[in-house]
Amino acid sequence: MRQRVTYFSIASVALIVVWYFAVFTPMSAKLESVRQTTVDTERRLEDYNRTGLELPKFLEANKNLEFLRSELNSSLFAKSDILDLFRQLSQDAQEYGLELVELSPPVSELLKLNRQAIEDNEPQFLNVQLDLKGQYIAFGKFVEHLETQPYFRSINNCMIRGTQESRPTVDMTVAFRALLGSIEEQS
């Protein structure tokens, strides 16, 4: 009987060892792998949730930065603003039958605009002088039209020089203050 108990004990230990190496160890490794995958997935899910919660803040910050960039761009001195203004003035003078002899902002003012550091989003103004030739009435209508434009701020000077002919062609000068960057507003 002792021999049977010994064989039975040896067989039991052998079965336990075989079961441990053939079944338990692979299942344990698979279980550990599943646990590790679960932990990684939960960590990634937490990251996604955190990102999802931060997304509205990011979008708001991005919107604020875009708005700030737009504000800064609109207040920066751009040569295109002056060119658009000159183009518009030239077209308006032609429409009223006036010959544009000279269009000139003071050079010192252009240099100042070029050097000026923009602070407090202040609007940019430019003094413009137009020398025109044409009829009195056309000049009056042109000035009336000029005063209704979004870039117009105030007349600085107006001078008419001519002769006493019945339908004289006169030389006219009008100087005014213009707001830069406002040409697009009327479109």
Backbone bond lengths (Angstrom), bond angles and torsions (degrees), N, CA, C in turn:
res aa  C-N    CA-C-N  psi(-1)  N-CA   C-N-CA  omega(-1)  CA-C   N-CA-C  phi
1 M - - - 1.412 - - 1.536 110.62 -
2 R 1.262 114.49 -35.23 1.454 118.30 178.91 1.501 110.77 -63.15
3 Q 1.255 114.04 -36.75 1.443 117.60 179.17 1.522 110.09 -66.29
4 R 1.270 117.57 -38.96 1.459 120.76 177.45 1.507 111.15 -63.73
5 V 1.301 117.30 -42.98 1.469 120.79 179.66 1.526 109.15 -63.63
6 T 1.295 117.74 -38.72 1.449 120.87 178.77 1.520 109.53 -65.84
7 Y 1.355 116.49 -46.48 1.477 118.50 178.40 1.527 111.06 -62.53
8 F 1.325 113.92 -42.32 1.456 118.07 179.22 1.529 110.72 -63.25
9 S 1.290 118.00 -40.27 1.460 122.43 178.82 1.514 110.36 -66.21
10 I 1.332 116.71 -43.63 1.465 120.18 179.59 1.522 109.61 -65.38
11 A 1.329 117.29 -41.36 1.467 121.12 179.38 1.528 109.82 -65.35
12 S 1.303 116.33 -40.27 1.474 119.91 179.25 1.519 110.86 -64.48
13 V 1.309 117.38 -45.07 1.466 121.36 179.23 1.528 109.47 -64.23
14 A 1.336 116.69 -40.92 1.467 120.43 179.10 1.522 110.22 -63.63
15 L 1.345 116.64 -43.63 1.465 119.80 177.19 1.533 111.26 -62.40
16 I 1.303 116.29 -40.78 1.475 120.12 179.15 1.526 109.42 -64.23
17 V 1.325 118.09 -43.71 1.469 121.66 179.53 1.521 109.63 -64.50
18 V 1.340 117.00 -45.87 1.468 120.27 179.09 1.531 109.42 -61.66
19 W 1.364 116.25 -45.67 1.461 119.93 178.98 1.526 110.31 -60.81
20 Y 1.338 116.80 -41.73 1.468 120.74 -179.36 1.518 110.01 -62.18
21 F 1.318 119.09 -48.62 1.468 121.60 -176.53 1.532 113.05 -79.94
22 A 1.315 117.81 -32.42 1.466 120.60 -175.81 1.533 112.39 -88.34
23 V 1.314 118.47 -31.61 1.471 120.36 -174.55 1.529 111.78 -117.80
24 F 1.307 118.52 -55.32 1.457 121.76 -172.35 1.523 113.24 -65.56
25 T 1.326 118.76 -48.00 1.470 121.80 -178.11 1.535 111.55 -62.32
26 P 1.348 120.66 -48.46 1.473 119.07 177.42 1.528 112.48 -62.72
27 M 1.343 116.41 -41.12 1.469 119.21 178.66 1.523 110.72 -65.75
28 S 1.307 116.84 -38.05 1.466 120.98 177.98 1.529 110.67 -64.56
29 A 1.325 116.24 -41.62 1.469 120.65 178.18 1.527 110.49 -64.64
30 K 1.353 116.09 -42.57 1.465 119.44 177.85 1.525 110.77 -64.16
31 L 1.322 115.80 -41.75 1.463 120.01 178.82 1.522 111.13 -63.06
32 E 1.318 117.18 -41.49 1.479 120.98 177.78 1.512 110.47 -64.73
33 S 1.335 116.15 -40.33 1.459 120.49 177.88 1.538 110.78 -62.82
34 V 1.322 116.34 -42.01 1.473 120.64 177.79 1.526 110.23 -65.15
35 R 1.322 117.22 -41.12 1.476 120.83 177.86 1.536 110.73 -62.11
36 Q 1.337 116.04 -44.55 1.466 120.20 179.82 1.538 110.30 -63.86
37 T 1.328 116.50 -42.83 1.466 120.64 177.75 1.525 110.22 -62.62
38 T 1.304 117.63 -40.04 1.465 122.42 178.27 1.525 110.58 -63.89
39 V 1.324 117.00 -43.89 1.467 121.30 178.78 1.537 110.06 -62.66
40 D 1.340 116.26 -45.63 1.477 120.27 178.54 1.526 111.28 -61.74
41 T 1.320 115.81 -43.01 1.467 120.18 -179.85 1.528 110.64 -65.03
42 E 1.330 116.52 -42.23 1.470 119.71 177.76 1.529 111.09 -63.21
43 R 1.348 117.03 -39.96 1.467 120.62 178.42 1.531 110.03 -63.49
44 R 1.345 116.41 -44.36 1.473 119.59 178.75 1.526 110.78 -64.66
45 L 1.319 116.00 -38.77 1.462 120.24 178.62 1.525 110.61 -63.26
46 E 1.338 117.02 -40.42 1.464 121.03 175.87 1.525 110.54 -62.57
47 D 1.341 116.82 -41.63 1.467 120.59 177.16 1.524 110.95 -61.77
48 Y 1.329 116.26 -44.42 1.471 119.35 178.79 1.525 110.99 -63.13
49 N 1.343 116.41 -42.40 1.467 120.08 178.79 1.526 111.21 -63.51
50 R 1.343 116.18 -42.73 1.464 120.49 178.45 1.531 110.07 -62.75
51 T 1.342 115.45 -43.34 1.471 120.13 177.82 1.519 110.10 -62.72
52 G 1.330 116.09 -42.22 1.471 120.11 178.23 1.521 111.88 -61.34
53 L 1.331 116.94 -38.23 1.460 120.51 178.25 1.536 111.83 -71.19
54 E 1.342 116.15 -32.08 1.465 120.07 -179.62 1.523 112.55 -83.46
55 L 1.315 117.77 -14.79 1.460 121.75 -177.01 1.528 112.90 -59.16
56 P 1.343 120.87 -45.88 1.473 118.74 177.65 1.535 112.55 -60.29
57 K 1.330 117.32 -37.52 1.464 120.59 177.31 1.524 110.17 -64.11
58 F 1.339 115.53 -43.58 1.461 119.85 178.73 1.522 111.19 -62.70
59 L 1.325 116.21 -45.49 1.471 119.91 179.78 1.530 111.00 -62.78
60 E 1.312 116.99 -39.77 1.474 120.54 178.23 1.525 110.37 -66.10
61 A 1.334 116.62 -43.32 1.467 119.76 177.86 1.524 110.30 -63.69
62 N 1.321 117.40 -40.75 1.464 121.52 177.86 1.527 110.44 -63.18
63 K 1.318 116.52 -42.32 1.473 121.02 178.13 1.528 110.04 -62.82
64 N 1.324 116.60 -43.39 1.472 120.31 178.81 1.521 111.09 -63.82
65 L 1.337 116.85 -41.18 1.463 119.70 178.59 1.529 111.25 -65.80
66 E 1.322 117.47 -39.40 1.464 121.05 177.12 1.527 110.40 -63.11
67 F 1.332 116.40 -42.40 1.455 120.77 178.46 1.529 110.28 -63.39
68 L 1.329 116.01 -44.59 1.462 120.44 179.19 1.527 110.82 -62.98
69 R 1.339 117.05 -42.33 1.461 120.91 177.49 1.526 110.78 -61.84
70 S 1.320 115.61 -41.98 1.463 120.27 178.98 1.532 110.54 -63.76
71 E 1.331 116.26 -42.72 1.468 120.36 178.29 1.526 111.16 -62.91
72 L 1.324 116.46 -44.37 1.461 119.76 179.74 1.525 111.18 -65.51
73 N 1.329 116.64 -42.23 1.462 119.82 178.66 1.514 111.59 -63.10
74 S 1.343 116.82 -37.76 1.462 118.60 -178.32 1.522 111.83 -71.98
75 S 1.337 116.97 -22.76 1.456 118.39 -179.03 1.523 112.69 -96.03
76 L 1.319 117.86 -8.30 1.460 119.73 179.43 1.514 111.13 -75.00
77 F 1.297 116.29 145.56 1.454 122.16 175.96 1.517 108.80 -69.96
78 A 1.310 115.75 125.22 1.460 119.98 179.03 1.518 108.88 -128.08
79 K 1.314 115.53 134.02 1.455 120.03 178.48 1.514 110.40 -60.23
80 S 1.324 116.23 -32.51 1.463 119.79 -178.82 1.527 111.05 -62.99
81 D 1.355 118.34 -32.66 1.465 120.54 176.99 1.526 111.00 -61.13
82 I 1.316 116.30 -44.46 1.467 120.31 -179.44 1.525 109.59 -68.44
83 L 1.317 117.28 -42.86 1.463 120.13 179.01 1.524 111.45 -63.09
84 D 1.330 117.34 -40.91 1.468 120.28 176.91 1.525 110.64 -62.42
85 L 1.314 116.83 -41.62 1.467 121.01 178.37 1.528 110.37 -62.57
86 F 1.330 117.08 -46.29 1.473 120.62 179.68 1.530 111.07 -62.80
87 R 1.307 116.82 -41.79 1.468 121.54 179.10 1.534 109.94 -61.66
88 Q 1.324 116.11 -44.36 1.468 121.01 -179.87 1.521 110.86 -63.88
89 L 1.316 117.64 -43.53 1.468 121.06 179.37 1.527 111.47 -64.03
90 S 1.304 116.36 -40.80 1.464 120.98 178.76 1.529 110.90 -63.45
91 Q 1.321 117.09 -44.19 1.463 121.11 178.32 1.521 111.37 -64.04
92 D 1.326 117.28 -42.58 1.458 121.18 179.89 1.528 111.09 -63.35
93 A 1.325 117.40 -42.37 1.467 120.74 178.99 1.528 110.07 -62.04
94 Q 1.299 117.59 -42.65 1.475 121.69 178.22 1.519 110.91 -62.48
95 E 1.324 117.66 -42.74 1.460 121.52 -179.68 1.524 111.92 -61.39
96 Y 1.310 117.78 -30.30 1.462 121.64 -179.72 1.525 112.02 -94.32
97 G 1.311 117.40 10.03 1.459 121.57 175.82 1.515 113.87 73.19
98 L 1.296 116.76 27.15 1.459 121.62 179.30 1.516 109.92 -106.47
99 E 1.312 115.62 146.19 1.460 120.86 176.48 1.528 107.73 -95.51
100 L 1.293 115.81 123.16 1.469 121.05 178.54 1.523 107.45 -84.15
101 V 1.335 116.02 109.24 1.465 121.40 -178.44 1.526 109.76 -83.59
102 E 1.317 116.08 -45.10 1.470 120.04 -178.04 1.509 109.57 -153.19
103 L 1.311 115.32 142.01 1.459 122.78 176.22 1.518 105.91 -130.91
104 S 1.321 117.17 118.23 1.460 116.90 -173.94 1.517 112.61 -148.13
105 P 1.313 115.86 124.45 1.461 119.19 164.50 1.526 108.00 -88.21
106 P 1.302 117.74 153.66 1.474 119.13 175.97 1.531 110.78 -61.94
107 V 1.299 116.54 134.64 1.469 121.75 -179.70 1.523 110.47 -60.94
108 S 1.313 116.82 -39.19 1.464 119.93 -179.94 1.527 110.87 -60.08
109 E 1.331 116.17 -35.56 1.452 119.43 179.44 1.529 111.40 -71.41
110 L 1.323 117.54 -37.84 1.460 120.82 176.15 1.527 111.13 -63.14
111 L 1.333 116.06 -41.72 1.467 119.58 177.84 1.520 111.10 -64.62
112 K 1.329 115.78 -39.98 1.458 120.22 178.94 1.530 110.26 -63.31
113 L 1.324 116.89 -43.16 1.466 120.61 177.92 1.524 111.05 -61.98
114 N 1.306 116.43 -37.83 1.462 120.82 -178.10 1.528 111.64 -69.09
115 R 1.319 116.94 -32.99 1.470 121.13 -178.57 1.513 113.08 -90.48
116 Q 1.302 116.88 -20.45 1.457 121.21 -170.06 1.521 111.82 -63.35
117 A 1.304 115.38 131.11 1.460 121.05 173.56 1.523 107.13 -86.12
118 I 1.310 117.18 129.00 1.452 121.52 -177.36 1.526 108.86 -76.41
119 E 1.321 115.40 122.84 1.456 120.73 178.11 1.519 108.23 -129.09
120 D 1.302 116.22 141.07 1.460 123.11 177.28 1.518 112.76 57.67
121 N 1.323 118.46 25.53 1.460 122.85 178.10 1.526 112.31 50.40
122 E 1.319 115.93 40.95 1.455 119.78 -179.88 1.519 110.36 -70.68
123 P 1.348 116.70 142.85 1.471 119.14 178.06 1.529 111.16 -69.62
124 Q 1.328 115.13 153.12 1.457 121.63 -179.11 1.524 109.42 -99.79
125 F 1.338 116.54 126.76 1.458 121.73 179.02 1.525 109.36 -115.45
126 L 1.318 115.13 153.19 1.454 121.15 179.77 1.518 108.16 -141.52
127 N 1.327 116.54 131.72 1.459 120.97 174.10 1.518 108.53 -84.72
128 V 1.335 115.45 127.78 1.459 121.76 -175.93 1.526 108.78 -122.35
129 Q 1.337 116.15 139.30 1.465 120.77 176.31 1.527 108.80 -121.62
130 L 1.331 115.95 129.29 1.456 122.54 178.66 1.519 109.22 -113.61
131 D 1.312 117.66 127.88 1.459 122.57 171.38 1.515 106.26 -106.17
132 L 1.331 116.06 121.45 1.456 122.09 -173.97 1.520 110.94 -126.62
133 K 1.343 116.04 158.58 1.459 122.69 171.74 1.508 107.31 -127.85
134 G 1.313 116.76 138.88 1.458 119.53 178.55 1.512 111.24 164.14
135 Q 1.332 116.05 -162.46 1.456 123.61 -178.48 1.531 110.95 -87.23
136 Y 1.341 114.89 154.57 1.467 120.56 179.70 1.527 111.25 -56.35
137 I 1.323 116.03 -50.60 1.461 120.77 -174.68 1.531 110.77 -63.66
138 A 1.325 116.87 -42.72 1.465 120.16 178.07 1.527 110.39 -61.15
139 F 1.330 116.28 -39.35 1.459 120.05 178.71 1.531 110.28 -64.71
140 G 1.321 117.01 -43.02 1.465 120.68 178.58 1.521 111.81 -60.87
141 K 1.339 116.42 -43.88 1.466 120.38 178.85 1.532 111.05 -65.97
142 F 1.338 115.68 -37.45 1.465 119.27 178.45 1.523 110.57 -63.49
143 V 1.332 117.45 -45.27 1.479 120.69 179.89 1.522 110.04 -65.14
144 E 1.337 116.71 -39.10 1.464 120.19 177.64 1.536 109.91 -61.44
145 H 1.326 116.96 -43.01 1.465 121.98 177.33 1.538 110.56 -64.81
146 L 1.313 116.11 -43.04 1.465 121.97 -179.70 1.525 111.10 -56.92
147 E 1.330 116.47 -40.18 1.470 121.21 -177.32 1.525 112.86 -68.99
148 T 1.322 118.03 -15.29 1.470 120.41 -179.81 1.531 112.62 -95.52
149 Q 1.310 118.45 -4.30 1.466 122.04 -176.14 1.533 111.02 -77.21
150 P 1.350 117.41 148.19 1.466 120.26 -177.64 1.530 113.25 -66.39
151 Y 1.311 118.45 -24.23 1.469 120.60 -179.78 1.527 112.32 -83.23
152 F 1.334 118.24 -17.15 1.466 121.77 -175.40 1.524 110.29 -73.77
153 R 1.348 116.30 133.96 1.456 120.80 176.89 1.538 112.24 -118.72
154 S 1.314 118.73 -46.52 1.468 119.69 179.62 1.524 110.06 -167.28
155 I 1.332 114.82 152.59 1.465 120.84 174.80 1.525 107.37 -82.68
156 N 1.304 116.61 129.68 1.461 121.01 176.57 1.531 110.69 -92.91
157 N 1.336 116.02 -36.75 1.462 120.53 -173.96 1.520 108.13 -160.17
158 C 1.336 116.44 145.08 1.455 120.83 175.58 1.528 107.47 -145.26
159 M 1.338 116.29 129.48 1.463 119.76 -177.64 1.533 108.27 -141.64
160 I 1.349 115.74 135.80 1.464 121.37 177.21 1.523 107.42 -122.85
161 R 1.358 115.30 130.37 1.459 121.16 179.14 1.530 107.47 -126.49
162 G 1.319 117.31 130.57 1.457 118.59 179.89 1.516 111.39 -166.69
163 T 1.346 114.40 -171.54 1.461 121.25 179.42 1.521 108.87 -110.98
164 Q 1.331 116.54 -179.60 1.451 121.35 -177.37 1.528 111.66 -99.32
165 E 1.305 118.02 33.50 1.451 121.12 177.09 1.525 109.47 -73.70
166 S 1.365 116.31 163.89 1.459 119.44 -177.91 1.539 111.71 -67.26
167 R 1.322 119.48 -41.95 1.476 123.45 175.84 1.526 107.99 -126.11
168 P 1.310 115.43 70.30 1.463 117.43 -173.60 1.529 112.45 -75.66
169 T 1.301 113.75 149.97 1.454 120.64 166.70 1.516 105.03 -94.56
170 V 1.309 115.66 126.11 1.463 119.81 -174.44 1.520 109.94 -115.54
171 D 1.321 114.04 157.93 1.467 120.99 172.71 1.522 106.68 -96.30
172 M 1.307 115.51 130.78 1.462 119.85 -177.58 1.518 109.34 -129.83
173 T 1.298 115.49 144.29 1.459 121.87 175.57 1.513 107.43 -128.69
174 V 1.309 115.64 129.31 1.462 120.37 173.96 1.526 107.09 -130.69
175 A 1.302 115.67 129.53 1.470 121.77 177.68 1.522 107.05 -118.95
176 F 1.314 115.93 134.08 1.463 119.82 -177.55 1.519 110.18 -146.61
177 R 1.312 113.54 168.47 1.459 121.02 179.59 1.529 107.96 -103.40
178 A 1.354 116.17 129.95 1.468 121.19 -177.06 1.520 110.36 -120.05
179 L 1.326 115.12 145.08 1.453 122.23 175.26 1.516 108.09 -91.07
180 L 1.336 116.95 120.22 1.460 121.15 -179.52 1.522 110.69 -73.57
181 G 1.322 115.36 147.73 1.458 121.43 176.22 1.503 114.08 83.23
182 S 1.326 119.12 6.88 1.454 120.68 -177.12 1.519 113.08 -100.47
183 I 1.331 118.45 0.98 1.460 120.62 179.34 1.522 110.40 -65.31
184 E 1.361 118.88 -39.32 1.460 121.33 -178.22 1.523 110.93 -66.22
185 E 1.341 118.09 -26.74 1.456 121.71 -176.55 1.519 111.94 -62.10
186 Q 1.318 118.55 -30.57 1.444 119.35 -176.73 1.511 112.75 -82.38
187 S 1.345 117.94 -10.38 1.469 120.98 178.98 1.500 110.66 -75.06
